[in-house]
């Protein structure tokens, strides 16, 4: 189990938590975001299991949440593996077929 960037998988090797302005050195996305937090859960209210936390509406932007804790998990790979990116690509392919490109 490692702590890593939710987008590219870069391993966060320090023992402390990332600061609000810290970004991934590989893909330049914010590290202190809901998508990297142990409390993030798509099925929970406001997609957060921490009841005391204030709602965050953009889960990919840096947050001031005082309950943030960088999650430890196995890197599942790039989001293109069956995720939203593959749906986007199939939609683009369908549009190209429709337009004859």
Beta strands, then each sheet from edge to edge (+ up, - down):
end
